Every structure is written in structure tokens, then in C-alpha cells.
Amino acid sequence: MKVLFLDIDGVLNSRQWYLKNRDEIALQSGLMYRHQEELDPAACRLVNELCTEFSLAIVVSSTWRRLHKLGEIQVMFANRGLHAPVISATPQLRSGFRGQEVDEWLYDNPGVTKYVILDDDGDFKPEQPLIQTNWDYGVCPADIDAARRLLT
């Protein structure tokens, strides 16, 4: 199995997306509920292309996993153009160190043959295959190309 550990804020949306769509987002979302209007369809399509090309399943590593059930996230993704299966979420460790959360998930799921991480934060281990996106722009074609290189 091949897996994409996926953050949402700073990957599937960005500062630019929020500024451009702030009125619609403000009507739909709040601190304890995030809405699909926060997801940039162009970013979702880019990630969908990667997932389709490499048959990747998604493991949510975003803080959104604390606010929504996986089924809700799957529906939001699909409504914005990201159709890869959402199979799980990383554990929520007290330390909050995402690199350790990825390691814990991999330990509990030994069938993973390849994986890549898309996240705008850098709190991962140096040996982990991280593509660090930019919060200002979210995921871009160059990030997807870098992920392709790691997966081949």
C-alpha cells in the first residue's frame, strides 16, 4: 500500500485562498467546525492527480482530524475534487510532534511500501519524505513533482 500523509491548512488551502474567499468562508466555518469552502479546488485537483497516478490512500495528519470524522473529511474532499480514499488519521500524541505521529501510524500499519508527506509545517524527522508546502500559496505543481520523484 502507498500512502499520502496529508495536512490540510497550508496544503489544500492557503493565505491567498483565504483572502480571496474570506466572506464565503466566514459564513460557513468556525473554530470548532471547518467547512469544505476552505478547500481550494485547484489544490484538491493537484493532490488528486498525484493520488490517482500512484494509487495513494490518504492518512489525514491535519488538525482537522480532531474536528471531523474521516467520513466527513472524505465527503468534503470529494466535493472539492479530491477522490482518493481517506483510510485513516495519524494518532494524536501529547507531544504534537507530527513526525512521531507518522512513525506511530506506520508502526501500526506495516503494509505500507511507500509514503510521502504533504505539510506546510516542518516538524518531521529528517529521514521522512516531506514535501513542505508554503502557507502563502498551498500545494503547487512543483510540490507535486517533488512528491512524484520521492514515490518513484
Contacts in CASP RR format, 6 or more apart in sequence:
PFRMAT RR
TARGET T0000
AUTHOR 0000-0000-0000
METHOD contacts of the structure
MODEL  1
MKVLFLDIDGVLNSRQWYLKNRDEIALQSGLMYRHQEELDPAACRLVNEL
CTEFSLAIVVSSTWRRLHKLGEIQVMFANRGLHAPVISATPQLRSGFRGQ
EVDEWLYDNPGVTKYVILDDDGDFKPEQPLIQTNWDYGVCPADIDAARRL
LT
1 57 0 8 1.000
1 109 0 8 1.000
1 111 0 8 1.000
1 112 0 8 1.000
1 113 0 8 1.000
2 54 0 8 1.000
2 55 0 8 1.000
2 56 0 8 1.000
2 57 0 8 1.000
2 112 0 8 1.000
2 113 0 8 1.000
2 114 0 8 1.000
2 115 0 8 1.000
2 151 0 8 1.000
3 56 0 8 1.000
3 57 0 8 1.000
3 58 0 8 1.000
3 59 0 8 1.000
3 87 0 8 1.000
3 109 0 8 1.000
3 112 0 8 1.000
3 114 0 8 1.000
3 115 0 8 1.000
3 116 0 8 1.000
4 47 0 8 1.000
4 50 0 8 1.000
4 51 0 8 1.000
4 56 0 8 1.000
4 57 0 8 1.000
4 58 0 8 1.000
4 59 0 8 1.000
4 84 0 8 1.000
4 115 0 8 1.000
4 116 0 8 1.000
4 117 0 8 1.000
4 118 0 8 1.000
4 147 0 8 1.000
5 59 0 8 1.000
5 61 0 8 1.000
5 90 0 8 1.000
5 102 0 8 1.000
5 105 0 8 1.000
5 115 0 8 1.000
5 116 0 8 1.000
5 117 0 8 1.000
5 118 0 8 1.000
5 119 0 8 1.000
6 12 0 8 1.000
6 47 0 8 1.000
6 58 0 8 1.000
6 59 0 8 1.000
6 60 0 8 1.000
6 61 0 8 1.000
6 62 0 8 1.000
6 118 0 8 1.000
6 119 0 8 1.000
7 61 0 8 1.000
7 62 0 8 1.000
7 117 0 8 1.000
7 118 0 8 1.000
7 119 0 8 1.000
7 120 0 8 1.000
7 121 0 8 1.000
7 133 0 8 1.000
8 34 0 8 1.000
8 38 0 8 1.000
8 39 0 8 1.000
8 60 0 8 1.000
8 62 0 8 1.000
8 63 0 8 1.000
8 64 0 8 1.000
9 38 0 8 1.000
9 62 0 8 1.000
9 63 0 8 1.000
9 64 0 8 1.000
9 120 0 8 1.000
9 135 0 8 1.000
10 120 0 8 1.000
10 133 0 8 1.000
10 134 0 8 1.000
10 135 0 8 1.000
10 138 0 8 1.000
10 139 0 8 1.000
11 43 0 8 1.000
11 47 0 8 1.000
11 62 0 8 1.000
11 118 0 8 1.000
11 119 0 8 1.000
11 120 0 8 1.000
11 133 0 8 1.000
11 138 0 8 1.000
11 139 0 8 1.000
12 39 0 8 1.000
12 40 0 8 1.000
12 43 0 8 1.000
12 44 0 8 1.000
12 47 0 8 1.000
12 80 0 8 1.000
12 82 0 8 1.000
12 138 0 8 1.000
12 139 0 8 1.000
13 38 0 8 1.000
13 39 0 8 1.000
13 40 0 8 1.000
13 43 0 8 1.000
13 138 0 8 1.000
14 40 0 8 1.000
14 43 0 8 1.000
14 134 0 8 1.000
14 135 0 8 1.000
14 136 0 8 1.000
14 137 0 8 1.000
14 138 0 8 1.000
15 135 0 8 1.000
15 136 0 8 1.000
15 137 0 8 1.000
16 136 0 8 1.000
16 137 0 8 1.000
17 38 0 8 1.000
17 40 0 8 1.000
17 43 0 8 1.000
17 138 0 8 1.000
18 25 0 8 1.000
18 38 0 8 1.000
21 37 0 8 1.000
24 37 0 8 1.000
25 35 0 8 1.000
25 37 0 8 1.000
25 38 0 8 1.000
27 37 0 8 1.000
28 35 0 8 1.000
28 36 0 8 1.000
28 37 0 8 1.000
28 38 0 8 1.000
29 35 0 8 1.000
29 37 0 8 1.000
29 38 0 8 1.000
32 67 0 8 1.000
33 67 0 8 1.000
34 64 0 8 1.000
34 67 0 8 1.000
34 68 0 8 1.000
35 76 0 8 1.000
36 75 0 8 1.000
36 76 0 8 1.000
36 79 0 8 1.000
36 80 0 8 1.000
39 76 0 8 1.000
39 77 0 8 1.000
39 80 0 8 1.000
39 82 0 8 1.000
40 80 0 8 1.000
40 138 0 8 1.000
41 80 0 8 1.000
41 81 0 8 1.000
43 138 0 8 1.000
43 139 0 8 1.000
44 77 0 8 1.000
44 80 0 8 1.000
44 81 0 8 1.000
44 82 0 8 1.000
45 81 0 8 1.000
45 82 0 8 1.000
46 139 0 8 1.000
46 140 0 8 1.000
46 141 0 8 1.000
46 143 0 8 1.000
46 144 0 8 1.000
47 82 0 8 1.000
47 84 0 8 1.000
47 118 0 8 1.000
47 139 0 8 1.000
47 144 0 8 1.000
48 81 0 8 1.000
48 82 0 8 1.000
48 83 0 8 1.000
48 84 0 8 1.000
49 144 0 8 1.000
50 56 0 8 1.000
50 144 0 8 1.000
50 147 0 8 1.000
50 148 0 8 1.000
51 57 0 8 1.000
51 58 0 8 1.000
51 82 0 8 1.000
51 83 0 8 1.000
51 84 0 8 1.000
52 83 0 8 1.000
52 84 0 8 1.000
53 148 0 8 1.000
54 114 0 8 1.000
54 148 0 8 1.000
54 151 0 8 1.000
56 84 0 8 1.000
56 116 0 8 1.000
56 151 0 8 1.000
57 84 0 8 1.000
57 85 0 8 1.000
57 86 0 8 1.000
57 87 0 8 1.000
58 77 0 8 1.000
58 82 0 8 1.000
58 84 0 8 1.000
58 85 0 8 1.000
58 86 0 8 1.000
58 87 0 8 1.000
59 86 0 8 1.000
59 87 0 8 1.000
59 88 0 8 1.000
59 89 0 8 1.000
59 90 0 8 1.000
59 105 0 8 1.000
60 70 0 8 1.000
60 73 0 8 1.000
60 86 0 8 1.000
60 88 0 8 1.000
60 89 0 8 1.000
60 90 0 8 1.000
61 89 0 8 1.000
61 90 0 8 1.000
61 98 0 8 1.000
61 101 0 8 1.000
61 102 0 8 1.000
61 117 0 8 1.000
61 119 0 8 1.000
64 73 0 8 1.000
65 73 0 8 1.000
65 89 0 8 1.000
65 90 0 8 1.000
65 92 0 8 1.000
66 92 0 8 1.000
68 76 0 8 1.000
70 86 0 8 1.000
70 87 0 8 1.000
70 88 0 8 1.000
70 89 0 8 1.000
71 86 0 8 1.000
73 86 0 8 1.000
74 85 0 8 1.000
74 86 0 8 1.000
77 83 0 8 1.000
77 84 0 8 1.000
77 86 0 8 1.000
88 105 0 8 1.000
88 109 0 8 1.000
90 98 0 8 1.000
90 101 0 8 1.000
90 102 0 8 1.000
90 104 0 8 1.000
90 105 0 8 1.000
91 101 0 8 1.000
91 104 0 8 1.000
91 105 0 8 1.000
92 101 0 8 1.000
93 100 0 8 1.000
93 101 0 8 1.000
93 104 0 8 1.000
96 123 0 8 1.000
97 123 0 8 1.000
98 119 0 8 1.000
98 121 0 8 1.000
98 122 0 8 1.000
98 123 0 8 1.000
98 124 0 8 1.000
99 123 0 8 1.000
99 124 0 8 1.000
99 125 0 8 1.000
99 128 0 8 1.000
102 115 0 8 1.000
102 117 0 8 1.000
102 124 0 8 1.000
102 128 0 8 1.000
103 125 0 8 1.000
106 112 0 8 1.000
106 115 0 8 1.000
114 151 0 8 1.000
115 129 0 8 1.000
116 129 0 8 1.000
116 130 0 8 1.000
116 131 0 8 1.000
116 147 0 8 1.000
116 150 0 8 1.000
116 151 0 8 1.000
117 124 0 8 1.000
117 128 0 8 1.000
117 129 0 8 1.000
117 130 0 8 1.000
117 131 0 8 1.000
118 131 0 8 1.000
118 133 0 8 1.000
118 139 0 8 1.000
118 143 0 8 1.000
118 147 0 8 1.000
119 130 0 8 1.000
119 131 0 8 1.000
119 132 0 8 1.000
119 133 0 8 1.000
120 132 0 8 1.000
120 133 0 8 1.000
120 134 0 8 1.000
120 135 0 8 1.000
120 138 0 8 1.000
121 132 0 8 1.000
122 130 0 8 1.000
122 132 0 8 1.000
124 130 0 8 1.000
129 150 0 8 1.000
131 143 0 8 1.000
131 146 0 8 1.000
131 147 0 8 1.000
131 150 0 8 1.000
133 139 0 8 1.000
133 140 0 8 1.000
133 143 0 8 1.000
134 140 0 8 1.000
END
